[in-house]
Amino acid sequence: MQPYQEEYIANIKDITALTARKIPREQSFETYYAACLEDRKQVEQKAKRNMEILRSRLFPALDHMLEADGEELAELGEFAGQLLNIREDLDAGLFCRIHHAFLSLARQKKDRGGMIRELYWMGIGSNNLCNRLVGLAEAVSEPYYSQMRMYFAEAAAYLKYFDEITDAETRGYIFRSRANMALGKFKDVSQRIRLLQHTLQIMQDKEYQEKAPELPWEAYVYATHQLMAASISYSREETMTAKDVEVIMESVYLVYQRRIREAEQKKERPPLRPLFSYAAISYYCGLIDLEALFKRMEELLDAADTSDFSVDGMYGVISLPAFYCQYLQQYPEQLPQRKEYVEALYRKILQYVEDFPDGEQNETLFFYLRQLSHTFVETEDSISYGEFLQKLQLRFIPDIFVHSFIVGKAAALFSDIILKEEPAFFDDMEMFQGMRDGEEKRRLILDYAMECGMYHDIGKINFMNLYCRTARQWFEEEYEEASLHTLVGETCLAGRNSTRCYAEIAKGHHRWYDGTRGYPESYKRLECQYRQMVDVIALVDWIEGVTETNCLHKGVKKTYDEAVETAISLEGRRFSPLLTARLRDKHVAEKLREAFREGRKEAYRTLYEGYRGKKA
């Protein structure tokens, strides 16, 4: 790689380390706080340097790839391979930019092999994005899945030119793309099963195998069987036909037998994934009943090794519980007798993520956590959904926790100022209607404002790398991706009793007051009983967001006074005039400034107290 490419990657890794949780080492709080603020400044400096690198070196190189020699192109390819691979996601967005440039180059040169290769890698990059869409409605996520499959489908379509293509690697990309067309979420699981079934028929065709004996056919076929077996994890009894079950059963049994045999040869315990698939398909085939399925899953969950932080270990401790909870959602009558078990399961998971080695978190871990946050089942005895999400925030994205804490404190202060002038300001919310005790009502509203701040950005859990580890300004498509955190937050919070009252806050806080701009368009202010609090959160969230130290990825930064002035200028358009009118009062503006300052310090003190005593 070129020195600038190596520097860029080094800066990303530094930023990842700087934004991770910081365990106090016999430090006073003041020392700890100063160190945290200094780290944030370093993040901004390194991100600025990366933008300089991109503008002066990489982007010009991508614009002139037609004139680049083979060595330069090879270095760019190596650079892209470092940005996103099976082990880590350093910068998936830039990975896609580079490979898109390679794809354009291949099309210009009419390089068929190059087009096939780059279509495959663009599909891989798109799949990385799709993995972040867990929990979103089909109407929102399907365009992203369609884009991913389009890349793989175009590459796979070159199968008709198989005899003309002699390069083994290119032929391999065609078959790998064909299998990868089954990645992602399908509205109808039968469609995925039929697709994989056809892929297996192609890969097992003796004619293709004889024409390309150099290809790892056995590995291709087995990997496709694994994809087929995984279909059982996302299926529901009522969505599968008898034929679907039969087809999946064949793959499940094949994978199961092979993994058992490999484990016996190595004298190891068999991995939990094929054991779960075998139990699930046994239920769908009628070989065991629902109670037996739950019992078998609980045996597997109990066998999960909480000291194993490998992919298999993460699957057993985090992903398998997600499927267990999915079944509890599907069969709620099973929940009452399993309340204590669920409670213990969540405790184990939280301890596992707490113990997860710093610096070794990867996209697989975050994907499994997204699965669990989507299928999480609340019980009277277990941790609440909100607490669970906040613990994940504290562990993996402390910067988001700090921001949310500050917004909550500022929202509570602003709400208090409003209530002193207009006690009925928030009375559209049913929870506060009919309350006669004014002081009790005030206390509850301020508590609610604080919690709204804590939960308004909870959907960012799906986009941890994008928000906390971005080492540059976002690309346009990343702004679009980032906007989905509002819908993720709404979906997650609305699905649980303890957090339902915060769902509209998460959804609407980026939509403009007049409804002309912002996102999502589905938020209709006048139809929302929580609109007054949404307005408050929208204002304080925006001010804090554009004035915080580490906001280069947003492409905008203001001083506090500039932010207040801008907010007032957007009165009646982006922000509620009832709120901006109060910002015109310099006394109010100063109190809000102090709330931001003190809220930040209090947030870091919360981190400090929470992290003390933990292993560094």
N, C-alpha and C positions, 0 to 999 in steps of 0.2 A: 504493500500500500504506500501511497504518498504520505509524507510527513503531516500534511494538513489533515488527511483522513485519520491518521493515528491520533492526532491532537483532538479532533472532534470526538472520537470514541472515548478517549481519556476524559474529556470534559463531561460527557454523558455519565460515565461511571462515577466521577466525582460528585456530580449533581445528585445522583441516586443515593450516594452515601450521605451527602449533606442534608437531604430531605427526609432521611430515615429517622426513626425515633432515636433520641439521645438519652442514654442512661447516665444519670449523674454519678460521678466518681468522687465521692467525698467532697463534692462541691457545695458551696452555699448557693441559695437560690439566685442571688444577684449575679454570681459568677456564671451559673448555668444560663440565666436569662440573657446575659450579655453575649455568651457564646452562641446561643440560638439566633440572636439577631445578626451577629457577625456571619454565621453560616448562611443566612438568607441573603446577605449582601454578596457573599461569594457566589451563590447560585446565580444571582442576577449578572454578575460580572462574567461568569463562565458562559451563560446563555448569550450575552452580548457578543462575546468572543466567537461563539459558534455561528452566530448570524453573520459576523464579519467573514468567517471562513466560507460559509455557504455563498455569500454574495460575491466575494472576490475570487473564489477558486472553483467550488463545485458547480454552481449554476452556469457560469460561463462554459465549463467543461461539458455539461449536459447540452448546452445550446450548440456546441460545435463538435458533437460526437462524430459527425460525418467525416471530419478531417482528422480524427484521432487515430493513432496507430494501435497495433495489437496490444502492445504493452500497457498503454494508457487504459484501453478498454478492459483488459484483464484486471488492472488495479481497481477500476471502478466496480467490477463484478465482485472482487474480493471484499471491497469496502461494504457493498450492499449485503454480502453474506455475513458480515460481522454485526450489521444493524438488526437483523432478524434471522434467527435460526431456531433449531429444535430446543436449544438450551435457554435462550433468553430473547426478550424483546427490548432492544435498546432504542430503536426508533423505527417503528413499522411504517410510519408515514413517509419518511425519507427513503426507506427501502422501496416502497411503491413508486416514488418519484423517479428513482434511478432506473428501476426495471421498466417503467413506462417509457422512459427515454430510449432504453435498449429495444423495446418493442417497436417504437416509431422508427428507429434506425433499421431494424430488420425488415420492416414493411417497405421503407424507402429502397433498400437494396434488393428487395424481393428474395430475401434469405429465408427460405421455408423452414430450415432447421432452427434458425434464430427466432423466428416467430413462434414456433411450437414451444421452444424453451421458455421464452419470455411470457407467453400466455400462461404457462404452468406457474411461473413465479408470481405473476400478477394475481392468479387465483389463490396462491398461498397467502399473499399479502392481504387479499380481500377476506379470506377465511379468518385471519387474525382479527380483523375488525368485526366480523360476524360473531365471533366468540364473545364479544363484549355486549351483545344484544339480548342476553338471557333475560326473560321476563317481559319483554316488550310485545305489544300486540302485533298480530300478523301483518296488519295494514302498514305498520311502521317498519317492521324488520324485513318484510319480503323483498322490497327493492334492493336491499343490500345482499340478500341471499341470491337473488336473481343475477346481480352483477357478478358475484363470485362464480356462479355456475356457468355464466356466459363465457368467462375466460377458459374454464376447464372444458366446456363443450366445444369451443372453437378449436382448441388444441386437439381434443379427442376426435374431431371430425376429419383430421388428416389421416385417420386410419385407412381411408379409401385410397391413399397414396402409399400404402405400406410397402408395396413392392418397389416403388421408386426411391424410397428412403433407405439408405444403406447404413447410416450412422446408428450404432447401437444405442447411444445415449438419447438421441432424438426419438427413436422408437420407444424407448423406455418412458420418456415424457408423455407420449401419446397414451400409453396404457395407464400410467399413473393418473393422468388427467381424467381418463375415462372413469376410474374408480372414485376419484375425488368429486365427481359430479353429484355424488350421494352425500356429500358433507352438508352440514347445516340442518336447519329445521324445515320439515315438510308439513304442509297442511294435512296431507293424507299419508300416513306411514306406508300404506300399500304402494304408493308411487315410489318411495325410496326403495322398498323391497324389490319391486319389479326392475328398477334401474340396476340394482346390485346383482340381481339374478342374471340379467342380460350381460352385465360386465363379466361375471364368472363364466358364462358360456363362451364369450369371446376369448378370455384368457386361457381357457381349457381347450380351445380349438387346436387340434394337432397340427393343422396347416400353418398357423401362425408360429407355433412352437418350433416346428421343423425349419421354418424360414429364418428364425432368429434364435438359434440355440444358445447364443451368448447372453440372452436376457435371463434374469433370475425368476423364472416363471413360478416356481414353487413359492417364493417369497411374495410375489404379486398376488397369487391366488389366496394364500394364507391371510395376507393383509386385508383382502376384500372380504374374506370370511369373517375377519374380526369386525369390519365395518357392519356386516350383516348381523352379527351377533349383538353388536352394540345397539341395534335397532330396538331390542327388547326393553332397553332402559327407558326409552322415550315413548313407549307404546302403552295404550290402554286397552283393556279387554274388549271394549265395545267398538274400537276402531280397527281391529284386525279381523280379517277373514280366516276361515279354517285353512285356506291355502297359504296365507301369510304365515301362520303359525308353523305349518309344515316346513316351509322354506327356511324360516329362521331356525327351527329346531335342528336342521341338518348342519348349519354353520355353527350354532352354539355347541353341539355335540363334538364337532370336529375340533374346535378351538379348545374346548374343555379337555378332551382326551390328550391333545398335544401338550397343554400346559401342565396337566397332571403328570404326564410321562417325563417332561423336562424337570419338573420339581423332584420327582423320585430319583432321577439320575444325579441331580445335584444334592440330593438329600436335604432339600429345603421344603418349607411349607408351600403349597400351591398358592398362587396369587388369588385375591378375593374376587377380582372382576369376573373371570370365567365361572367361578362358583356361584356368584349371584345370578349371572345370565342363565346358568343351568337350572337354578331354583325357580327363577321367574318363568322360563319356558315350560318347566314341569307343571307349574300352576296353570298356565294358559292351555296346556294340553290336557288338563284334567287329571294329571297323575297325583297331584297333591291339592288339598283345599287351601283356602285363604289363610286360615289359622296356621297351617303348617308353613306356608310361605313366610308369614311374619316371624314365626319361630326360627326358621332357617336364616332369615335376614339378621335376626338378633344374635344368633350364634356367630355369624360372620362379623358383625359389628363388634362383638365382644372379643373376637380374635384379632382385630385390627391393632397393629403395633404403634403405640403413640411415640415411640422413639425412632420410628422410621420416617425420614423426611424425603424419601425417594418418591417417584411418581406413583408407584404401587402403594406406598405408605399413605400418601395424600389421598389417593382414591379410597382407601379403607376407612380413613378417619373423617374425611369431609364429603367426598362425592357419594359414597354409599349411604350415609345418613340423609343426603339430599333425596335420594330415591326412596328411602324408607319413609321420609316425610311426605313425598309425593303420593305414596300408597295410602298414607293416613289421610291426606286430602281427598283422595279418591274414595276411600272407605271410612268416613268419619266415625262410624259406629265402633271402629276398632280403637279409637283414641282413649276413651275413659279408662280402660284397663291397662293402658300403656303410659299414663301420665308420668309416673315415677321414672319409668325407663327413659322417656324423652328428656326429662329434666337432667338425669345423669348423663345422657348422651351429649347434651349441649354443654354441660360442664367439662366433659372430656375434650370436646372440640375446641372450646375456648382456651383450655390449658395447652392444647397442642399448638394452636396458632401463637400463643404467648411464647412457647418454647421454640418456635421455629427459628432456625439460625438466621440472624441478621445478615443481609447481603446475599442470601441464597433464595430469596423469594423469586418466583418466576411466574410466567403467564398461566401455567397449568394450575398453580396454587390459586391464583386470582379467579380463574375460570370455575374451579370447584367451589370457591366461596360464593361466586355469583349464583351457581346452581342452588346452593343451600339457602341463600338469602331469598331466592324465589320460592322455594318450597317450604320454608320455615313454618312450623305449626306451633301456635301458641297454646299453652295450657295454663290452668290456674296456678300450678305449682312450679312451672319452669320460668326461666328468665324471659322477660318481655321481649318482643321483637325489636322495639326501639333500643333497649339496652344492648341487645346483641349487635345491632348495627353500629352503635356508638363504640362498642369495644373493638370492633373491626377497624373503625376509623382511627381510634387511638393507637392501635397496633401498627397499621400499615400506612395511613395517610394523616399523620398528625397535623400537617399544614391545613388540611380541610377542617379538622377539629378546631384548630385555633380560629380560623375564619368564621366558622359556624358559631362558636362561643361568643366572639366579638359581636357578630350580627345579633345574636340573642340578647346580649346585654344592652346594645344600642336600641333594639326594638322595644325592650322593656322600658327603658328610660323615655323614649319618644312616646310610647303608649301612655305612660304616667303623665307626661306633660299635656297630652291631649285630654285625658280623663279629668284633669283638674279644671279644664275649660268646658268640656262636653262629656259629662258622665254617661250619656247614652250612646256615645260614638260607636261602640262595638255591639250594640243590642240586636243587630241583624243575626248574630250567631245564636242559635237556639240554646246553647249551653249556658248563656248568660241572661236569657230572658226570664223575667219574673223574679229575679233575685232582689230581695228587699234590703239586705244588709249591704250598704254601700262599700264599707271597708273590706268585707269578705269578697265582694264582687271585684273590687280593685285588685286585691291580692291574687285572685284566680286569673284575672286578665293578664297581669304582669308575668305570672308563672307561665301562662299559655304563650305569651310573646317570646319568652326565653326559650321555651321548647320549640316553638316555630323556627326560631333561629337555628337551633341545634339540628333540626330535621330538614330544613329547606333544601340543603344540598346533598341529602343522603344518597341520591341517585348517582352521585359521582363515584360511589363504590364500584360501579360497573366500568369506570374509566380511570382507574388508579394511575396507570402509566401516563395517560394523556395529561391529567391535571397536575400531578406531583413530580413527574420525572421528565417533563418536556424540557429539552435543552435548547430550544429555539422558539421563534414565533410560529404559531400554528399556520398550517396551510388552510386554504378555503374549505376543503372537505373535512378537515379536522374541526373547524368551527361548527360545521353541520353536525358532526358526530358528537361534539361536546354538548350541543343543545339538547340531545336526547336524554341528558341526565334529569331533566324536568319530568319526562314521561316515565322513566325508570322509577324515579322517586314516588310519583303519584301511584303507579301500579303497586309497588311494594307496600307503601303506607296504607293505601286504601284496602288492602287485602287482610288487614289485621285489626281487631277491635281496639287495641291499645293505641294505635297510631292513625286510625282513620281520620281523625279531626285535623291532621297535619297534611293530608294528601293534596288538597287544593293549594296549600301554600307552596309545596314542592312543585306543583304543576305550573302555577301562574306567576311566579315572582320575576320572570324575565319577559312577560308580555306587557306591552305598553298600556298605559292607563286608557288611552283612547282607542285601543284595539287595532291601530293601523300598522304596527310593527312589532318586532319581538317574536317570541315563541313560547309555547306552541300555539298554533291558530285555534286549536280545540278549546283553549281556555276562554270562556265567555264571562267577562267580569260581572256584568249585570245579573247573570244567572247564578252567581256564587255567593252563598251566605257569608263566607269568610273574606269577602273582597276587601274590607277595611284593613284587616291584618295582612292580607296579601300586599296591599299598597304600602304598608309600613315596612314589611320585609324587603320589598322591591327597592325602596329608596335606600335603606341603610345598607343592604347588600351591595348595591351598585357603588355607593360612596366608598365603602370599605374595599371593594374589589379593585377600584381604579386607583386607590391610594396606597395599597399594600406594596411592600418591597418587591416581592417576587411575582410580578404580573407581566413580565415581558412577553410571554406567550400570547397574551391578549392584544398586543400591539398598541396599548394605550396606558399612560400613567399620568396622574395629576397630583398636585398638592391638595391638601384638604380644602383650602380656600377656593382653589380652582374647581374642585369637585362640587362644592356647595353652590358656587356661582353657576356652574353648568346645570346642576339639578334645577335651580330656580328658573333658568332660561328654558327648560323643558316642561315647565308648569302647564298642566292641563293636557299635555301630549304624552310624554313618557311617565310622568309622575303625577300623583293626585294633587290638585291645587290646595286641598285642605291641609296637606302635609308641607308642601313647599312654602305656603304662606307663613308657616311657623318658622321655617328656616331663615326667613327674612329678619327675624328677631335675632340679633347678634348674641344675646344672652343664651337663647336656645341652641344656636349653632355652636357656641363655645361648650355648652354642657354636653352636646353630642360628641364634639371633638374629644372631650375628657373621657366620655364613655368608651370611645374607641381605644384611647390610650390605656385606660385602666383595664378595659376588657381584655386587651392583648396580654397585659402583664398577668392578669388573673388566669387566663387560659394557660399560659406557660407555667404558672404555679401549679395548676391542676395536673399538667403533664409531669412536672417535677415531683410532686407528691405521689403520683401514680407510679412513676418509674423507680423511685427510691427503693433500694433493697433488691432490685432485679439484677440478674447477671449481666455484666457488660460484655 
